[in-house]
């Protein structure tokens, strides 16, 4: 007799309980959704295998074929689906070269990733684009090399303290810590004329490497975009549809989001070769490489690097795949699930582990509909294009549908790389914290069937509670939803980071051998992602908790106070506004209890709208002072690290400026930003309370 898991037993017991009822409660369907009988490891594996047969960069025929596959699966699940296309500015490499001339010899680097013995994708390896940075500046840079660690602002401060002049040099920096585009921008800001970014063995390599182990091979290169904005750079703030208005190249340059000096990504083998030619002072201990690495020195030179890159910008058609399951009672309220499809190469982890999980959700939702389930609110499944270039597909869609989305979105649920390496993690706007935790308590840990995801998540940390991140960075497609229109959102994955990231070795073989051999993690990702969506789509009262938000804002304010306590800045208005939000969050919990007793549908609708629109109130139509596309005053990227998450980003930007200028006007600007945030939080408390002053 087959042994029943605890979760299967619960499903069977629940099924028996409702066998004589005409319409089971929504919770019955939710339990069914995460049951073993509804999941299919082999189906997910087949989706991933199909999606990763060929490299499929945005704008390519292979990516259009992948879009057709996603559309076919949605359609086969009887979900009304369509393609939404945009014509966007993408860049591709034409030529690139790198030589290094020392007193002893001249090295000409091959700049290619090696095919390994037995590589099943060798026949299509020629479809992988030459290693490059999207939107890199075309040009040539010749100069001595300076090693700048991770290329952060603080790294250049260290170089200045060491007496190293970076002007007219080619910077060598290693990947990690900050967004690659900011590495290039930071180098340009200190006078460098070119940038080489390498995957240091210390961070990505090992004693053995793929295909024998999970680590990046010596020739592996992490490619990616160096564009520092969001969406098509030629249509900032409006959609790239038809014969739309476009900025000129000069106007794009003036926007400050595209690099002004050339750059190239290189392997750790090439980076090692360059490091060995650099003289000058020995770098700090924390700047050094790993085992068997040479001593890292900072330069400049004496070797001279010659970096040359030529790219071309093309208006290419990209395709989002949109599938809509219309809500039965509130069709005008949208719960949106999103994942991107385009990949720099094969994309087994990034992003198609998420795409395969999204298709699994679609197939489970079809099974639920066959059992009689209909969502209360509309569920929209979105498969985005051109995310890798700068979150373009999702951003263009949000910009095109901005007013409707701002009025109707309940929440946006993002999964980019569903399966990387490590335990479950989640980042969210704070009112969703409690919902994510509850969902994690209902889904099995894919690596230990005797416990839940929550239990393993809790055990992976050092605290008595799980740690959730925030959505201030712009690392994936949640950005337009949170930071532009103010929608509650979550981003989830198993693990955070993996060694063959954005290289040609991110293929199905790596996933099958090292990422998720049995595809249990993919199943679990689909389960928790779908369960959160079902709760948001079906619960009569939305499961939002704004007390979590008030608590999070209080912590952020205290951190801010510690940073500027001696600068004469008053945080009294900020603390007062947070207290108003806390009181409003407490009152609405009482309102919910009272409404549930009355069961008034009209009142529940009004209360849910307050819960939805409170997040919108944290936005400001004028946006951040120097970055107007970002409308959210609580969460936006750090100014010098697009991946970094900042609370109160406008205040942080003003503080950075004031510390540099140290003038009364600059510190007055900090106080002004404090008032702006306080006003937004006060507006949020008024929306949540639903009462006019």
matplotlib code that plots the C-alpha trace (Angstrom):
import matplotlib.pyplot as plt

x = [0.0, 1.3, 2.2, 0.2, 2.0, 0.4, -0.5, -2.2, -4.1, -5.4, -6.6, -8.5, -10.0, -11.1, -12.6, -14.7, -15.9, -17.3, -18.5, -22.2, -21.8, -22.7, -20.0, -16.9, -15.3, -12.3, -10.0, -10.8, -9.5, -6.4, -5.5, -6.1, -3.9, -0.8, -1.6, 0.7, -2.0, -2.0, 1.8, 3.8, 7.7, 8.0, 5.8, 7.9, 11.1, 9.7, 8.7, 12.2, 13.9, 11.7, 12.3, 16.1, 16.9, 18.4, 19.8, 16.9, 17.9, 15.3, 14.5, 15.6, 13.5, 14.3, 12.7, 9.7, 9.4, 9.6, 6.8, 4.7, 5.4, 4.2, 1.1, 0.4, 0.5, -1.7, -4.2, -4.2, -5.2, -8.3, -7.1, -7.8, -4.4, -2.7, 0.6, 1.3, 4.1, 6.3, 9.0, 11.9, 15.6, 17.9, 21.6, 23.7, 27.5, 29.2, 32.8, 35.0, 38.6, 41.0, 44.8, 47.2, 50.7, 53.5, 57.2, 57.5, 54.7, 51.4, 48.3, 45.4, 42.4, 40.0, 36.9, 34.9, 33.3, 34.6, 32.4, 33.0, 33.5, 30.1, 28.2, 24.7, 24.2, 27.5, 25.5, 23.7, 26.5, 27.2, 23.8, 25.1, 25.9, 29.5, 30.2, 29.2, 27.3, 24.0, 23.9, 27.7, 29.2, 30.9, 34.5, 38.1, 39.9, 43.7, 45.4, 47.1, 45.0, 43.8, 42.2, 39.1, 37.8, 34.0, 33.9, 31.8, 31.9, 33.7, 36.3, 37.3, 37.6, 40.0, 42.0, 42.2, 43.5, 46.2, 47.2, 46.0, 44.9, 42.2, 41.9, 42.6, 42.9, 41.1, 39.4, 39.4, 36.6, 35.0, 31.4, 29.4, 28.1, 26.5, 24.9, 27.3, 25.9, 26.8, 30.3, 30.7, 29.0, 31.1, 34.3, 33.3, 32.6, 36.2, 37.7, 38.3, 38.1, 37.0, 36.0, 36.6, 34.4, 35.5, 34.0, 36.5, 37.2, 36.9, 33.2, 32.2, 34.9, 35.9, 38.5, 36.3, 33.8, 30.9, 30.2, 32.0, 30.8, 28.4, 31.1, 31.8, 34.5, 37.6, 36.3, 32.8, 31.6, 28.8, 27.1, 24.3, 23.0, 24.8, 21.8, 20.9, 17.3, 14.0, 12.1, 13.1, 15.6, 14.2, 10.6, 11.1, 7.6, 5.5, 5.0, 7.0, 4.0, 3.8, 5.1, 5.6, 7.8, 11.4, 14.3, 17.4, 20.7, 21.8, 18.7, 19.2, 22.8, 21.6, 19.3, 22.3, 21.2, 23.5, 27.2, 29.5, 32.6, 33.1, 33.1, 33.5, 32.7, 35.6, 36.2, 38.1, 40.9, 41.3, 40.9, 43.6, 46.0, 45.5, 45.9, 49.3, 50.5, 49.4, 52.0, 51.8, 50.7, 49.3, 45.5, 43.8, 43.2, 39.5, 40.3, 42.4, 41.4, 40.9, 43.1, 45.9, 45.2, 48.1, 48.7, 46.2, 47.8, 46.0, 48.3, 48.0, 49.7, 52.4, 50.7, 48.5, 45.1, 43.4, 39.7, 37.5, 33.8, 31.3, 27.6, 24.5, 21.1, 18.1, 14.4, 13.3, 9.9, 9.4, 6.4, 4.7, 2.4, -0.7, -3.3, -6.4, -8.7, -11.6, -12.9, -16.5, -17.4, -14.8, -13.5, -12.1, -9.7, -6.4, -4.0, -1.0, 1.7, 4.8, 8.0, 10.2, 11.2, 14.2, 17.7, 21.2, 21.9, 20.0, 18.5, 17.7, 17.9, 17.5, 14.6, 13.1, 13.0, 10.4, 8.7, 8.4, 6.8, 4.4, 3.3, 2.8, 0.5, -1.5, -2.0, -3.0, -5.5, -7.1, -7.5, -9.1, -11.6, -12.5, -13.4, -15.7, -13.4, -13.8, -11.7, -13.4, -11.0, -9.3, -5.9, -3.5, -0.5, 2.2, 5.3, 7.6, 10.1, 13.4, 13.7, 17.5, 18.0, 16.3, 12.9, 11.6, 8.6, 7.0, 7.7, 6.3, 3.1, 2.8, 3.4, 0.8, -1.8, -0.8, -4.1, -6.1, -3.5, -3.2, -6.9, -7.3, -4.2, -4.5, -0.9, 1.9, 3.6, 7.0, 9.2, 12.3, 14.7, 12.5, 15.4, 18.9, 21.0, 19.9, 16.8, 13.5, 13.7, 11.1, 11.1, 7.8, 6.1, 5.4, 1.6, 2.2, 4.7, 2.1, 0.5, 3.8, 4.7, 1.3, 1.6, 5.1, 3.6, 1.3, 3.8, 6.2, 10.0, 11.2, 14.4, 12.8, 9.3, 8.9, 8.8, 7.3, 9.1, 8.6, 10.4, 13.4, 13.3, 13.3, 16.2, 18.3, 18.5, 19.8, 16.6, 13.3, 11.5, 12.0, 13.6, 11.9, 13.7, 12.2, 11.6, 13.7, 16.1, 15.3, 16.6, 13.5, 10.0, 8.3, 10.0, 7.4, 4.6, 6.0, 8.2, 6.2, 2.5, 2.6, 1.2, 1.8, 4.2, 6.4, 9.4, 10.2, 12.8, 14.7, 18.2, 19.8, 22.7, 24.4, 27.9, 27.1, 24.9, 24.4, 26.9, 26.4, 26.6, 23.2, 21.6, 19.3, 22.3, 23.4, 19.9, 19.5, 22.9, 23.2, 20.2, 17.2, 17.8, 14.3, 12.5, 11.1, 12.0, 10.2, 7.1, 7.4, 8.0, 4.8, 2.9, 3.8, 3.5, 0.1, -1.1, -0.3, -2.1, -5.2, -5.5, -5.3, -7.8, -10.3, -10.3, -13.4, -11.2, -7.7, -5.0, -3.1, -1.5, -0.5, 0.8, 3.8, 4.2, 4.1, 6.6, 9.0, 8.8, 9.5, 12.7, 13.8, 13.2, 15.3, 18.1, 17.8, 17.9, 21.2, 22.7, 21.9, 21.3, 24.0, 22.8, 19.9, 17.3, 14.0, 12.3, 9.3, 7.0, 8.1, 7.6, 4.2, 3.0, 4.1, 2.1, -0.9, -0.4, -0.1, -3.4, -5.1, -3.8, -5.1, -8.5, -8.9, -8.2, -11.2, -13.2, -12.4, -13.7, -16.9, -17.5, -17.0, -19.7, -22.1, -21.0, -21.9, -20.4, -20.6, -18.7, -16.1, -15.5, -15.0, -12.7, -10.6, -10.2, -8.8, -6.3, -5.3, -5.0, -3.0, 0.1, -0.6, -0.5, 3.2, 3.8, 4.3, 3.4, 6.6, 8.8, 12.2, 13.9, 16.7, 15.0, 11.4, 10.3, 10.6, 7.4, 7.5, 8.9, 9.5, 11.2, 13.5, 17.0, 20.1, 21.5, 24.8, 23.6, 20.5, 20.3, 20.5, 17.3, 16.8, 14.2, 13.3, 15.3, 14.7, 15.9, 19.0, 19.8, 19.5, 21.7, 24.4, 24.3, 24.4, 27.4, 29.2, 28.3, 27.8, 25.9, 22.8, 20.8, 21.7, 20.8, 17.5, 16.8, 17.1, 14.5, 12.3, 12.5, 11.6, 8.5, 7.6, 7.8, 5.8, 3.1, 2.9, 2.7, 0.0, -2.0, -1.6, -3.1, -6.0, -6.7, -6.5, -8.9, -11.3, -12.3, -12.2, -10.6]
y = [0.0, 3.4, 5.5, 8.7, 12.0, 14.3, 16.7, 14.0, 12.8, 16.4, 16.6, 13.3, 14.2, 17.5, 16.0, 13.5, 16.4, 18.3, 15.3, 16.2, 19.9, 21.5, 24.2, 23.5, 26.5, 28.2, 26.8, 23.3, 24.2, 25.9, 22.7, 20.7, 23.1, 22.2, 18.5, 15.8, 14.7, 18.1, 18.6, 17.1, 17.0, 15.4, 18.1, 20.9, 19.2, 18.9, 22.6, 23.6, 21.2, 22.6, 26.3, 25.8, 23.9, 27.0, 30.3, 32.8, 36.4, 39.1, 40.0, 36.6, 34.1, 31.5, 33.7, 34.2, 30.4, 30.2, 32.8, 30.6, 27.6, 29.5, 30.7, 27.1, 25.8, 28.6, 28.0, 24.2, 25.0, 26.7, 30.1, 33.0, 34.2, 36.6, 38.2, 41.9, 43.2, 46.3, 47.7, 48.5, 49.6, 46.7, 46.4, 43.6, 43.2, 43.8, 43.4, 43.5, 42.9, 43.1, 43.1, 43.7, 44.9, 44.6, 44.9, 41.2, 40.3, 41.2, 39.1, 39.0, 37.6, 35.3, 36.4, 33.2, 30.6, 27.1, 24.2, 21.3, 17.6, 16.0, 19.3, 18.3, 21.9, 22.2, 22.3, 25.4, 27.1, 29.3, 30.9, 32.3, 36.0, 37.0, 38.1, 41.7, 44.3, 45.4, 49.2, 49.4, 52.5, 51.8, 52.9, 52.2, 52.7, 52.4, 52.9, 51.4, 49.0, 49.9, 47.2, 48.6, 45.6, 45.6, 49.1, 50.6, 54.3, 53.3, 51.3, 54.4, 56.3, 53.6, 54.0, 57.8, 57.1, 54.9, 57.7, 55.9, 58.2, 56.5, 59.2, 57.9, 54.3, 51.1, 49.8, 46.1, 45.3, 42.0, 41.1, 41.1, 43.5, 46.0, 46.1, 45.9, 49.1, 51.0, 49.6, 51.3, 54.5, 54.7, 54.2, 57.0, 59.3, 59.1, 59.6, 56.1, 55.6, 51.9, 49.1, 45.3, 43.3, 39.7, 36.8, 36.3, 32.7, 33.6, 34.4, 32.1, 29.3, 26.2, 23.4, 21.7, 23.3, 22.6, 20.0, 18.2, 20.5, 23.5, 26.2, 28.6, 27.2, 29.3, 30.6, 31.4, 35.0, 36.8, 38.9, 41.4, 44.9, 48.1, 50.3, 52.0, 52.7, 50.8, 50.1, 51.1, 53.9, 55.7, 55.9, 56.8, 56.9, 55.9, 52.6, 51.7, 51.1, 51.7, 55.0, 56.4, 59.3, 58.3, 60.1, 60.8, 59.2, 62.6, 62.8, 59.3, 60.2, 63.3, 61.1, 59.6, 56.0, 54.7, 54.4, 56.9, 54.7, 51.3, 48.1, 44.4, 41.3, 38.8, 35.4, 34.7, 33.1, 36.4, 38.5, 36.4, 37.0, 40.7, 40.8, 39.2, 42.2, 44.9, 46.5, 49.2, 48.8, 45.6, 45.7, 45.3, 41.8, 41.9, 42.9, 39.8, 36.7, 33.2, 30.1, 29.8, 33.4, 35.8, 38.8, 41.5, 44.9, 48.1, 49.6, 51.7, 49.5, 49.1, 46.9, 48.8, 47.5, 48.2, 47.6, 47.9, 47.4, 48.2, 47.5, 48.3, 49.5, 47.9, 48.5, 44.9, 43.4, 41.8, 39.8, 39.5, 36.5, 37.4, 34.9, 36.0, 33.9, 36.3, 36.6, 35.5, 38.2, 40.9, 40.7, 44.3, 43.4, 41.8, 39.4, 39.3, 36.6, 37.4, 35.8, 36.7, 34.3, 35.9, 34.7, 35.8, 32.2, 29.0, 30.3, 27.2, 29.0, 32.5, 32.8, 29.6, 27.7, 30.4, 30.1, 26.3, 26.9, 29.5, 26.9, 24.4, 26.9, 27.3, 23.5, 23.2, 26.1, 24.2, 21.2, 23.3, 24.8, 21.3, 20.6, 23.6, 26.4, 29.9, 32.8, 35.6, 38.1, 38.0, 36.2, 37.3, 35.2, 37.3, 36.0, 39.0, 39.7, 41.6, 41.7, 41.1, 44.4, 46.5, 45.1, 46.3, 44.0, 44.4, 48.1, 48.9, 46.9, 48.8, 52.1, 51.3, 50.2, 52.5, 54.1, 50.8, 48.9, 51.7, 51.4, 47.6, 45.7, 43.8, 42.7, 41.6, 38.3, 37.9, 34.8, 35.3, 32.4, 30.0, 27.6, 28.9, 27.5, 27.6, 27.8, 29.6, 33.4, 36.1, 39.9, 41.9, 45.1, 44.7, 44.2, 40.9, 39.5, 37.6, 36.0, 34.7, 33.2, 31.5, 30.1, 28.8, 26.9, 25.0, 23.8, 21.0, 21.7, 20.2, 18.9, 17.5, 16.1, 15.9, 19.7, 22.8, 25.5, 27.8, 25.4, 25.1, 28.9, 29.6, 27.1, 28.8, 32.0, 33.0, 34.6, 33.4, 34.7, 34.4, 37.4, 39.0, 41.4, 44.5, 45.5, 48.7, 47.3, 47.0, 43.5, 42.0, 42.7, 43.8, 47.2, 48.9, 47.6, 48.7, 51.7, 53.3, 52.6, 51.6, 48.0, 45.6, 42.9, 39.9, 38.3, 34.7, 32.0, 29.1, 30.4, 33.7, 33.6, 30.7, 30.5, 30.1, 33.1, 34.7, 32.4, 29.8, 27.1, 28.0, 25.1, 22.1, 19.9, 22.2, 22.2, 18.4, 17.8, 20.5, 22.8, 20.5, 17.0, 15.7, 19.0, 19.1, 22.7, 23.7, 22.0, 23.8, 27.1, 26.6, 25.6, 28.6, 31.1, 29.8, 29.5, 33.1, 34.1, 32.0, 33.6, 37.1, 36.1, 34.2, 35.6, 37.7, 40.2, 40.7, 39.2, 42.4, 43.5, 47.1, 46.8, 45.1, 48.1, 50.6, 48.4, 48.3, 52.1, 52.6, 50.5, 52.4, 55.8, 54.7, 53.7, 57.1, 58.9, 57.1, 58.3, 62.0, 62.5, 65.3, 67.2, 69.1, 67.3, 66.8, 63.5, 64.4, 64.7, 61.3, 59.5, 61.3, 60.0, 56.5, 56.6, 57.7, 54.7, 52.3, 53.6, 53.2, 49.7, 48.8, 50.3, 48.4, 45.1, 45.9, 46.9, 43.6, 41.6, 43.6, 43.2, 39.5, 39.3, 41.4, 39.7, 42.8, 42.5, 46.2, 47.0, 44.3, 45.7, 49.2, 47.9, 45.8, 48.9, 50.8, 47.9, 48.0, 51.7, 52.4, 51.2, 53.7, 56.5, 55.9, 57.2, 60.8, 62.0, 64.0, 61.0, 61.2, 64.5, 63.3, 60.1, 61.1, 57.7, 56.2, 57.4, 55.3, 57.4, 54.3, 51.8, 52.5, 51.4, 52.9, 55.7, 53.9, 50.3, 49.4, 46.0, 47.6, 48.3, 51.7, 52.7, 56.4, 56.7, 60.4, 61.2, 59.0, 60.8, 64.1, 63.0, 61.8, 65.2, 67.1, 65.2, 66.1, 69.8, 70.3, 73.5, 74.8, 74.6, 70.9, 70.0, 72.0, 69.7, 66.7, 68.2, 68.8, 65.1, 64.1, 66.2, 64.6, 61.1, 62.1, 63.5, 60.3, 58.1, 60.4, 60.1, 56.3, 56.3, 58.4, 56.0, 53.0, 54.6, 55.5, 58.7, 62.3, 64.9]
z = [0.0, -0.9, 2.1, 2.2, 3.0, 5.6, 2.8, 0.7, 3.8, 4.4, 0.8, 1.0, 4.3, 3.0, -0.1, 1.9, 4.1, 1.2, -0.9, -0.2, -0.7, -4.0, -3.8, -1.7, 0.0, -1.7, 0.9, -0.4, -3.8, -2.3, -0.5, -3.7, -5.6, -3.5, -3.3, -4.7, -7.1, -8.8, -9.2, -12.0, -11.8, -15.3, -16.9, -15.4, -16.5, -20.0, -20.1, -19.0, -21.5, -24.4, -23.4, -23.2, -26.4, -28.0, -26.8, -26.9, -26.4, -26.7, -30.3, -31.7, -33.6, -30.9, -28.3, -30.5, -30.8, -27.0, -26.8, -29.1, -26.8, -23.7, -25.6, -26.7, -23.1, -21.8, -24.6, -24.1, -20.5, -21.8, -20.6, -23.0, -24.0, -26.4, -27.4, -26.7, -28.8, -28.5, -30.8, -28.6, -28.9, -28.2, -28.8, -30.1, -30.6, -33.9, -33.0, -29.8, -29.0, -26.0, -26.0, -23.1, -23.8, -21.2, -21.4, -21.8, -24.3, -25.9, -25.0, -27.4, -25.6, -27.5, -25.6, -26.1, -23.9, -24.4, -25.4, -23.0, -24.0, -24.5, -24.5, -25.9, -27.0, -29.1, -32.4, -31.4, -29.4, -32.4, -31.7, -28.4, -28.9, -28.5, -24.9, -24.5, -22.4, -23.7, -24.3, -23.8, -25.4, -28.8, -28.8, -28.0, -24.7, -24.4, -21.0, -18.0, -15.9, -12.4, -10.2, -8.4, -6.5, -7.0, -8.5, -5.8, -4.7, -1.5, -3.5, -5.4, -2.1, -1.0, -4.2, -3.6, 0.0, -1.6, -3.9, -7.1, -9.9, -12.0, -14.7, -18.2, -17.1, -18.0, -14.8, -14.0, -11.5, -10.4, -10.6, -7.3, -4.7, -7.1, -10.5, -13.5, -15.0, -11.8, -12.0, -15.4, -14.3, -11.2, -13.2, -15.6, -12.7, -11.5, -14.9, -16.3, -20.0, -20.2, -17.9, -17.8, -15.5, -14.7, -12.8, -10.0, -9.2, -5.5, -6.0, -8.9, -9.3, -7.5, -7.6, -10.2, -12.5, -14.9, -16.2, -13.3, -10.6, -10.3, -10.5, -13.4, -15.9, -16.4, -19.8, -18.4, -18.8, -17.1, -19.8, -19.1, -19.5, -18.3, -18.9, -15.6, -16.3, -16.7, -19.9, -23.5, -23.1, -26.1, -24.7, -21.0, -19.3, -22.3, -24.3, -27.4, -29.6, -33.3, -34.6, -31.1, -30.0, -29.4, -27.9, -30.1, -29.2, -27.8, -25.6, -24.3, -23.4, -21.6, -19.5, -17.8, -17.9, -20.6, -20.1, -21.7, -21.8, -23.4, -21.4, -21.8, -19.6, -19.4, -17.8, -14.6, -16.6, -18.5, -15.4, -13.7, -16.7, -16.4, -12.6, -13.0, -15.1, -12.7, -10.4, -7.8, -4.2, -2.9, -2.6, 0.8, 2.2, 1.4, -2.2, -2.8, -4.7, -3.5, -3.3, -5.9, -7.1, -7.7, -5.4, -6.4, -6.9, -7.7, -10.4, -12.5, -15.1, -16.1, -18.7, -21.2, -22.1, -25.4, -25.3, -28.4, -28.7, -31.5, -31.0, -33.0, -31.8, -33.5, -33.1, -32.4, -31.8, -28.4, -27.2, -23.8, -23.4, -21.4, -20.1, -18.3, -16.0, -15.4, -11.9, -11.2, -8.6, -9.0, -12.6, -12.4, -9.6, -10.9, -9.2, -11.6, -11.7, -13.8, -15.0, -17.9, -20.8, -22.6, -21.7, -22.5, -23.5, -22.7, -19.5, -17.5, -14.2, -15.3, -16.2, -17.4, -14.1, -13.3, -16.7, -16.3, -12.8, -14.3, -16.9, -14.1, -12.3, -15.5, -15.7, -12.1, -12.4, -15.4, -13.1, -10.5, -13.0, -14.1, -10.4, -10.4, -9.0, -10.3, -8.9, -7.1, -8.7, -12.1, -12.3, -15.0, -16.0, -17.7, -19.4, -20.1, -22.8, -22.8, -19.0, -19.4, -21.3, -18.6, -17.5, -20.8, -21.6, -18.2, -18.0, -21.5, -20.5, -17.2, -19.0, -21.6, -19.1, -16.3, -15.4, -15.5, -13.5, -10.9, -10.4, -10.4, -9.4, -6.1, -6.1, -8.5, -7.7, -9.4, -9.8, -12.0, -11.2, -9.4, -8.6, -8.0, -5.2, -1.6, 0.6, 0.0, 0.1, -0.5, -0.7, -0.5, 0.3, 4.1, 4.1, 2.3, 4.9, 6.9, 3.8, 2.5, 5.9, 6.1, 2.6, 3.4, 6.4, 4.0, 1.4, 1.8, 1.9, -1.4, 0.3, 3.4, 3.1, 6.9, 7.2, 5.6, 3.6, 6.6, 8.9, 6.7, 6.0, 9.7, 10.3, 7.6, 9.6, 13.0, 14.3, 15.8, 12.8, 9.1, 7.3, 4.3, 2.0, 0.4, -3.1, -3.5, -6.0, -9.7, -10.2, -11.8, -13.2, -10.0, -10.4, -12.6, -10.4, -7.1, -7.9, -10.7, -9.9, -6.3, -6.4, -3.5, -4.7, -3.8, -5.4, -4.5, -5.3, -4.0, -3.4, -4.3, -6.8, -8.6, -10.1, -13.8, -13.9, -17.3, -19.0, -21.7, -19.1, -17.6, -19.4, -18.8, -18.0, -15.1, -13.7, -14.0, -12.4, -9.8, -9.5, -9.1, -10.2, -9.3, -10.1, -6.6, -6.0, -9.2, -7.9, -4.6, -6.3, -8.3, -5.1, -2.9, -5.8, -6.8, -3.3, -2.5, -5.8, -4.9, -1.4, -3.0, -5.7, -3.6, 0.0, 0.7, 2.6, 1.2, 3.5, 3.9, 7.2, 7.3, 10.9, 9.4, 7.1, 10.1, 12.0, 9.0, 8.5, 12.2, 11.9, 8.8, 10.5, 13.4, 11.1, 9.4, 12.7, 13.6, 10.4, 10.6, 14.4, 14.5, 11.4, 12.8, 10.8, 12.5, 12.0, 14.1, 11.1, 9.9, 13.2, 13.6, 10.1, 10.9, 14.2, 12.1, 9.8, 12.8, 14.3, 10.9, 10.5, 14.0, 13.2, 9.9, 11.7, 13.9, 10.8, 9.2, 12.2, 12.2, 8.5, 8.7, 11.2, 9.0, 5.7, 3.7, 0.2, -0.6, 2.6, 2.0, -1.5, -0.1, 2.6, 0.1, -2.1, 0.9, 1.4, -2.2, -2.7, 0.5, -1.3, -4.1, -1.6, -1.0, -4.5, -5.6, -9.1, -9.3, -8.4, -6.8, -7.3, -9.6, -10.9, -11.7, -13.2, -9.7, -8.0, -4.8, -1.8, 0.4, -1.9, -4.9, -5.9, -4.3, -6.5, -7.1, -7.1, -9.1, -7.4, -3.9, -2.0, -0.3, 2.2, 1.9, -1.4, -1.8, 1.7, 1.1, -2.2, -0.5, 2.4, 0.0, -1.8, 1.5, 2.8, -0.4, -0.5, 3.3, 2.7, 4.5, 1.3, 0.8, 4.3, 3.9, 0.9, 3.3, 5.6, 2.6, 1.5, 5.1, 4.8, 1.4, 2.8, 5.9, 3.7, 1.7, 4.8, 6.1, 2.9, 3.2, 6.7, 5.4, 2.6, 4.9, 7.4, 4.6, 6.3, 5.1, 7.4]

ax = plt.figure().add_subplot(projection="3d")
ax.plot(x, y, z, "-o")
ax.set_aspect("equal")
plt.show()
